[in-house]
Each structure stands twice: as structure tokens, then as C-alpha cells.
Amino acid sequence: MDNFTPEVFPEAGGISYRFRFPGPGVFHCALTDLVFGVSAKADVLYKTVVWNETLLISQEKEVAGPLFSVQCPQDAVQQLHLPHCQPTPAHHSCRLGVVHISDDKVIGILEPLAITKSHVVVRVPHLSAFGLVLPLKQFFKATRKKKGQILLFCHPPDRKQRQKLNVILLPSNVPLEEVRVQQEGAVYIQTPSFCRLTKGQNYSLLSDSESLTIQPAKAPFHADYGPNYHPTFQAVFSTSTENVHLRVQHQNTKPVWEHVFTLPDACPDMLPRSAGTAAKLEKARKDFIRRVTAPVLNQLLDGLLQLKVINDEEMQFVRGQSQADKARGVIDMVLRKGPQASTHMMSLLNENDPTLCVHLNLV
């Protein structure tokens, strides 16, 4: 299986993803966790779309994952592997299914070819929209348990030097990019996010660090799949707070997630200068991909790793790609990480290839 990072395009109400498969094979999207079984060289355009859950009532099904709309002009996508969030999928092999929707109508429920620990595999008759479903009547309480993720977004300080942290509890198969795009003006804090959550159960957010407020006192886990991903909890800290110790606790007082992390320095991503830097880098994206050399790309990757803009796994993934895909992967990865990351990349590019920096108007 080959991993790839698609191009990302903002759209009204969300984002779309695009990638060109170099030939037949099985390809894993690093941003959505979708896997495509492809029979030939082809282009694919895909995005998440809003569920019309009334369509599922007659099928006696409920939503169990994002609804993906997939297009491929060459009609080369033969299989889809949709990520699920069931902690014990083997127990649900007769229950998980994939609904096929076209023109706002249910075409049918596709029976899985296989169910792995992470994905449901189906053969696709023709492309439109596909999403995971479970029976509406949950006969086993175990189906309420989900692999979950806890996402943290830090907003810039206000005039009273208070820093707001949004904490969002979601199923593990919600793509991060879909959430990030709705947290405009915030810095995503990368932490180990995965945990086990139970649908309908109440959770609390607690802090061993000195917080000003944490609201609400408790909140249920709804296992939402959009279109909106609102904060489950909001914590407010003083800008003098450096290390934050948070834990999410189940209603039976058992912690399900705990982590210590450092708040960004006054959320510098949100300073106007940094925001302008990101816009300049995005404008130069096409020429950067076309003109940057392999040695400069390697120097950029080393520098971004040293500055902790990217981690070692991200660096190794990009290094394994072709020249054009490597260039595309570097700049798209940096743009997704926010304006401060864009500022670091522009500084590194100016150090390693000032001529290109001038040509791209990045000085």
C-alpha cells in the first residue's frame, strides 16, 4: 500500500482533496485515512458531504462515519476502504455496512468484502457518495463504544491576556482537516489524541494546571459527523501559563485521556504579519513546486524538522516521494500547519535559495 498526501482546496463550507494516481495499486490518503483500490493511472477528487439522515430511516440504519463523495473521470477506482471507529470490528462483521447514495437517494447498502481493524472494504459499482452505517437498533451496548480522538485548538490571547483552548471530542474517523478548517484563527496543538469514548455518556474536562475557567462542567459524547464540529469544552488560561496538564474523565470518574503539553507563545500564528506570510506562501505554491530543486527540498525538510514544524514521520514520508510530489507535499504540509510554520519555511528558503525566494516574491 502506498501513502500519499493529496492537494487540498478550500470550498464553501469545507474542503476538497485531489490526487493523481501514478498507476494501478492500493493508495492510502494520509489526511482522510481513505484507501483507494485503483486499476489504472487516474485522477481522483473527493470530499466529505453532509449526511441526509432521513434517507437512512427506511433502511433502519444510523451514521457510523463521514459521507465521502468521490469522483474519478477515468472510472478507475474499483475499491474503497472506509475508516471505521469500532474498537472490536470483528464483533460487528455482520453489522457494519456502506451506504451508496446518488442524487440524494439511497442506491443500496454494499456488503463489505472485508472488515479490518481500521477499515471496511467494499467494491464500488460506480462513484458517487459512500458512508459507513450501523443498524439503527443497537442490540449490543458494545456498539456504543467508539475509538475516539481529542483535538486541541488554541486561540490568540484577548486584551485581558487570557488564552482560550477549545477541546473537541470526536470519533476517530473524522478527518482532522475537516475540523481544522472550522477553527479559523486557532493553532492546532498536536498531542496523542486517540482514546475510547462511549456514545451518549457524559465526560468532564479537568486540569491540574491553574485554569481560569473550564466550561461546561460535563458534556455528552455525541459521535457527530458534521457538518459542524463545535468545541465540547472550552478552557481559559492566563498567557503566563506554560505547561498545561489536561485530562478527560468519564462520568464514572475514570480518566480516558490525559496529556501534558505547552501552550503556544501567545499564539504567534495569529499575528497579522504571520497571516500575511501564509498568504504569500500560498500564492507562490505553484511556482515553488515547479522551480524548487531536490537539494533545497532536503535542506528545507531538515530545517523544518529541527524547528519542530514537522516530525520525523512526516519528513520520512515526504522524502520517499517523487520530486514534484515531494515539493507539493512540503509546501502543503507547512500551509496546513498555519502561518507560523509558513514563516519558518520562508526563512529557511531564503537561507538556502535566496534567488528562488526573490523570484517567488517571498522576501
N, C-alpha and C positions, 0 to 999 in steps of 0.2 A: 504494500500500500504506500502510495506517495502522498506526502503532505504538501499543501500549498496555501499561500495567503492570497486571497482574491483582492482585486481592486474594490474600493468602497466608494459609493456615490450617495451623498445626502439627497433625500427626496422629501417632499411634503409629507410630514407625519412619520418619517422613518428613514431607512437607508436601503440600498440595494447592493448586491455583490456581483462581480463579473470575473470570469476566468476563462482562459483558453487552454483546453486540454491538448497536450502535445501528440497524443495518440491513444490507442486503446489501453485500458488499465483500470485500476481502482484508486481513487483520489480522495483524500481527506481534507476538508476545509478546516483550517486552524481557527477560524473566527466563529463559525456556527456549529462545528462538530458534525456537519452533514458529510456523508460519504457517497460518492458517485461511482457507479459501475458504468464505464464508457466503452463503446465498441469501436470508436474511430476518433480522429482528430476533430475537435468541435469546440464551439463557444457555448458557455452557459451563463445565463443571467437569472438570479434568484433573489428572493426577498421574503420576509415574513409579512403575512397579511392578516387582517382582523378576522377572527372566527365569528361566524354567524351561528351561534349555538342553538338557535331554534331549529336549524337543519338537522341537528342530531337527535332531537326529541323522538321523532318517528323511528329512528334507528336504535333507540334506548341506549345511547352512548353518551359519554362525557369526555371533555377535552383532557388529553394527557401529554400534550406537547405543543410547541409552536406550529402554526399552519404555514407551510412553505409553498410559495408559488415559484415554479421552475420553468424556464424556457430554454430551448436549445434548437436553433434553426436547422441544424443538421440531423435532428432527431436521433442522436447517438447515445443518449442516456438510457440504459437498459435496466439499471437497478438503482434504488435509493436505500441508504442506510440512515434511518432517522434516530437521533439520540433520544433515549428514554431516561426516566429518573426513578425507575423501580429498583429498590435495593436488592430484591431477590427475584429477578426476572423469570427464573425457571418455574416459580410458583404461578406465573401468570401467562404461561405459554399458550394457553387456550383463551386468554382474555385480551391481551394486547392486540390491537388491530390498527390498520392505517386506512383512514377515510380518504376517498378520492373525490374531490369537488371540482366542478367546472360550471361556469356561468351561474354561479350561486345555486347549484343543485348538487345533491349527493349522487355521484355516478355509481358508487358501490363501496363496500368495505373489503380491502385487499387482505388476504390471508398472508401472514409472514412466511417467507422462505426459511427464515431462521431468526432466533432471538438470542443475542449475545448478552454479556454482562452490561454492555453500554448502548447497543443499537438494536433496532428492529429492521430486518432486511426484507424488502419487497421488490418484486418485478413490476415495472411501471408500463401499463399498456400504452398510454400517451401522456404527455406532460400537461399539467395544469397546477392544481393545488393539492398538497398531501399533508396530512397531520395525524398524529397518534391519538387513539381513543381507547377508552376502557368502558366496560358495561356500566350503565347508569346506576344500577342497583349493585352496591358493593357488598358482596356476600361475605367477604373476609375483611376484618379490621386491618389486616396487614397491608391491604391495598391503599390505605390512608397514609402509610409511611412512605416518605419520598427521600431520595437523595437531594439535598438542598445545597444552596450556596448563600453566603452572606457577603454582600458587597458594600464597600465603604466609599463615600464621596465627601470630600472636604470643600466647603465654600470659603471664599475670602472673608477676612475679618470685617466687622462693621465699625461704625465710628466709636463704639464703646469697647473696641478691642476684644470682641467676642468672636470665636470661630465656630461655625456650625458644621456638624458632621451628620450626614444622612446615612442611615443604616437600613439596608433593604434585604428582606428575606424572600428568596425565590427558589423555585425548583431548579435543579442543576442543569436542565436542558434549555434554559433561557439564555440566548447568546448575550455575552457581556456588551457587545457593541450596541445592541438594541436598547440596553439600559443607559449606557454611557451617553448616547445622543440626547437623552431626555434630561440629563443632569448638566445642562449648559451652565458654564461658569464655575464648574467644580473640578477638583482634581481627584482622579480615581486613585485610591490607596490600595496598592497590591499587597494582599495578605493571603495566606492559606484560607480558602473560602468554604471548602466543602464540609458538610455535616449531614446529619439525619434530622429531618423535620416531619411532623405529623400534621396532616391536613385537618383544620378545624380546632387544633389545640392552641392554647394560649402560651405566649412566650414573653419574657421580660428582658430588657437590656440593663445590665449593671456595669458599674465602673469602679475599679479600685483607685483610679486617679481622681483628682479633685475636679469634678464637673460642676458647672453652674446649674444646668438643668438636664434632665432626660425625660422625654415625653414620647408616647404615653407610658403609663406605669406598666401596662401589659397590652398585648395585641395578638390576635389570632393569625395563624399562618393559612393563607387562602389558596396557595398554589396557583397564582394568577399567570396567565399567558398574554397579558396586554389587552388593549394596545398601550395602556399607560402603566408605568411602573413607579408608583408613588413610594416615598420612604415609609418603612414600617415603624422606625423610631428616628428621633432626632435628638442628638446630644449637643450641648453647647459647652465649649471650653474657653478659658482665657487664652489669649495669644502667648502668654508666658508659659503655658503648659507644653512640655516637650514630649515626653513619653506617655502614651495612653494605654491603660490596661482595661480591655473590654471583655465581657462575656455575655453570651445569650443563654438564658436559662429557661428550661421547660417549666410548665405550671406545677410539676411535681418536685420542683426545686433542683432538678438535675441539670447541670450545665451541658449544653450540646455543642458549644463553640467558645473558644477563649483565645485571645491573642494580645500581645503587647506590640505596639508599633509607635513610630514617631510621626507627629503631625508635620505637614509641610511648613516651611518657614514662611508664615504669613501668607500662605497660598500664592507664591510669586507668579504662578501660572496666569493669574488674573490681572496682573498689571497691564495697563494699556500698551506699553512698549512690547511686552511679550506677545500679546494678542496680535499686534501688527506683524511681528516676526513670523508667526504661524501663517498668517495670510500671505505674506511674501513667499514663504517656502512652498505653500500650496500652489501659488501662481506659477512658480518655477518648476513644478513637478515634471511636466512633460519633457522639458529641455534637459533637466537633470538626468532623467532616465536615459535619454538619448546620448548625452555627452560625457557623463562621468566614466572614468577609467576603472579597471579592476583594482590596480594598486591603491587608488584613492578610496574605493569602496572598503577595502580591507582595513585601511587606516581609520576610516570613519567607524567601522564596527568595533575596532579595538578601543577607540576613544569613547564611544557611546557606552561600551561595557565598563570601562574604567570610571566613567561618571555615573554609573548605575542607572542610566537611561534605559538600557536593555539588560536582560540577564543572559547567562551563558547558554541556556537552552535556545533562546531567541536568536542569539548570534550564530550558533551552530546550524540552526535551521536555515537561516538566510545564506550562510556560506555554501551550503550544499546545492544552491540553485544555479541556473544559468546566469550569464552576465546581465541580461535585460531583466530577468525576474529578480535577481539579487538587488539591482538598483531600485526596482519598483518596491521590493519588499522592505528595503531600508527606509525609504522616504515615507511610505505608507505607515510603517510601524511607528516612526517618530511622530508623524502627524496625528495618529490616533492617541498618542500619549500626552498631547496637549502642547500649549505654547512654550512652556519652559523647555521641554525636550527639543522643540524646533529651534529655540535659541542656542542650545548646546550644539546641535548639528550644524547650524550656520557658522558658529565659531570654529568648529573642527574643520569644516570645509574651507574656511578662509585660511586656516593654518596650512592645510595640505594641498590646496589647489586654488590660490588666490585669483588666478586668471579666470577659472570657471566661475568663481564667486562673483566676479565683476560682470561676466557675460550674463549670469542669471539674475543680476541686479539684487544680490544678497549682501551687499556691503553697506 
